[in-house]
């Protein structure tokens, strides 16, 4: 799939079939995340892959988006490893790039996914459910699987509302 096409056609998917997602596919998604840019190439992201229904159920109780988490065949829980970061803001931004790479990889493989952040309000509880190291700070949960077929549309603001041109001199 062409990169620009993938960017423009990717949509957040919250409904999944119960079709199995292979370990090989998830490895490809993680590999795409691993190749995201990071300051000093420190790669401070860490992942916990969750397939166990009991673990998904426990995590689903920690967010308003519980049904998505409970019904997704695979969760990729994304963390910032604070023991391996060098600048908090830059490392958080690189984790965002990592997540975007994974979402695009899911899409290119014919899978669906959604970046869930509302669960961050319970990040300590998430760490406890997953027995994650203390140095891991929750950044997001990516729910993923084979998408339920339906039309997904999305609008974007016009560039003229988003881009402001550089102004030269003192006259505006």
Secondary structure as UniProt FT lines:
FT   HELIX           3..9
FT   HELIX           23..34
FT   HELIX           39..41
FT   STRAND          45..50
FT   HELIX           53..60
FT   TURN            61..62
FT   TURN            64..65
FT   HELIX           66..71
FT   STRAND          74..81
FT   HELIX           82..84
FT   HELIX           88..108
FT   TURN            109..110
FT   STRAND          112..116
FT   HELIX           118..122
FT   HELIX           123..130
FT   TURN            134..135
FT   STRAND          136..145
FT   HELIX           159..161
//
